[in-house]
Amino acid sequence: MAAGTPGQPEAKTLAKGEHRPRTLTRVDLAEAVYQQVGLSRKESAALVEMVLDEVMDRLVAGEPVKLSSFGSFLVRHKRKRLGRNPKTGVEVPITERRVLVFKPSNLLKAKING
């Protein structure tokens, strides 16, 4: 394995012919809308932005977001607690916070697992 930059995990060495998975971006989503729905590229990008903004707004407000046949996004509240640095064993306080949780639907799980 190649050495990673300080503070970064080491990169996985890929076997010959193996490809690094490509990240799905907003541009990719807008292009898919453009190809399949027939809106202009500008309208497609605006539609994707509107959907993502709506999802973010609902999550920021603490509301769950359920996308049928895909999964649910939930915001959970984590209480303040005491943690421990695994290297030194020193106890450190962990502040309370809200965390985003994704729970895939059974249909998505089935598709992923073949």
NORFENUR-V8462 format. One line per field, one symbol per residue. ss: DSSP state (H for helix, E for strand, - for the rest). psi: psi as a letter, one per 40 degrees, with the letter a starting at -180 (. if undefined). burial: 1 if it has 24 or more other ideal C-beta (glycine too) atoms within 12 Angstrom, else 0. Layout:
# NORFENUR-V8462
ss = ???
psi = ???
burial = ???
This chain:
# NORFENUR-V8462
ss = -------------------------HHHHHHHHHHHH---HHHHHHHHHHHHHHHHHHHH----EEE---EEEEEEEE--EEEE------EEEE--EEEEEEEE-HHHHHHH--
psi = iihiiheiiiihhiihehihihhhiddddddddddddeiiddddddddddddddddddddeeiihhhhecaihihihhiiihihhddeehhhhhiiihihhhhiiddddddde.
burial = 000000000000000000000000000011001000000000010011000000100010000010000001100000000000000000000000000000000000000000
